[in-house]
Amino acid sequence: MEAKIALVTGAIKGLGLEIAKNLLKQGVRCLVTYFDWLDDLDHMHSQLEATGTAYKAVQVDLRAEEGA
């Protein structure tokens, strides 16, 4: 069986968080990124953990080449 893995940027809130949650609910493992809005970090983790699917969250600035 081939594992499905997705990269979701901006997953700390809004559309990125909803995309990550929906993918995880479908059994797709996710690498999610966030940069700021750290006050929302606990909320993001609780929402993603509730899906029961493995994910990894990484803080990274993808706006510029130096941040990657």
CORFEN-V715059 format. One record per residue. N is the residue number from 1. RES is the residue in one small letter. OMEGA is omega in whole degrees, -180 to 180 (999 if undefined). D_LAST is the distance of its C-alpha to the last C-alpha in Angstrom with 1 decimal. Layout:
BEGIN
((N | RES | OMEGA | D_LAST) (N | RES | OMEGA | D_LAST))
END
This chain:
BEGIN
((1 | m | -179 | 31.2) (2 | e | 179 | 27.7) (3 | a | 176 | 25.1) (4 | k | -180 | 23.1) (5 | i | 180 | 19.5) (6 | a | 172 | 17.4) (7 | l | 180 | 13.8) (8 | v | 179 | 14.4) (9 | t | 178 | 12.1) (10 | g | -173 | 13.7) (11 | a | -176 | 16.1) (12 | i | 177 | 17.2) (13 | k | 176 | 20.1) (14 | g | -176 | 21.9) (15 | l | 179 | 21.3) (16 | g | 179 | 18.2) (17 | l | 180 | 20.2) (18 | e | 177 | 23.2) (19 | i | 180 | 21.5) (20 | a | 180 | 20.2) (21 | k | -179 | 23.7) (22 | n | 177 | 25.4) (23 | l | 180 | 23.5) (24 | l | 178 | 24.1) (25 | k | 178 | 27.7) (26 | q | 178 | 28.0) (27 | g | 178 | 27.0) (28 | v | 176 | 23.5) (29 | r | -174 | 21.1) (30 | c | 164 | 17.8) (31 | l | -178 | 14.3) (32 | v | 179 | 13.7) (33 | t | 175 | 10.9) (34 | y | 179 | 11.8) (35 | f | -178 | 10.9) (36 | d | -173 | 14.4) (37 | w | -176 | 18.0) (38 | l | 175 | 18.2) (39 | d | -179 | 21.9) (40 | d | -174 | 21.5) (41 | l | 179 | 19.7) (42 | d | 179 | 23.1) (43 | h | 179 | 24.2) (44 | m | -179 | 21.2) (45 | h | -179 | 21.9) (46 | s | 179 | 25.6) (47 | q | -178 | 25.3) (48 | l | 179 | 23.2) (49 | e | -179 | 25.3) (50 | a | -180 | 28.4) (51 | t | 180 | 27.6) (52 | g | 180 | 28.2) (53 | t | -178 | 25.5) (54 | a | 174 | 22.8) (55 | y | 175 | 19.3) (56 | k | 179 | 16.2) (57 | a | -178 | 14.3) (58 | v | 175 | 10.9) (59 | q | -178 | 9.9) (60 | v | 176 | 6.3) (61 | d | -179 | 6.1) (62 | l | -179 | 5.5) (63 | r | -178 | 8.2) (64 | a | -179 | 7.1) (65 | e | -178 | 5.6) (66 | e | -177 | 5.7) (67 | g | -176 | 3.8) (68 | a | 999 | 0.0))
END
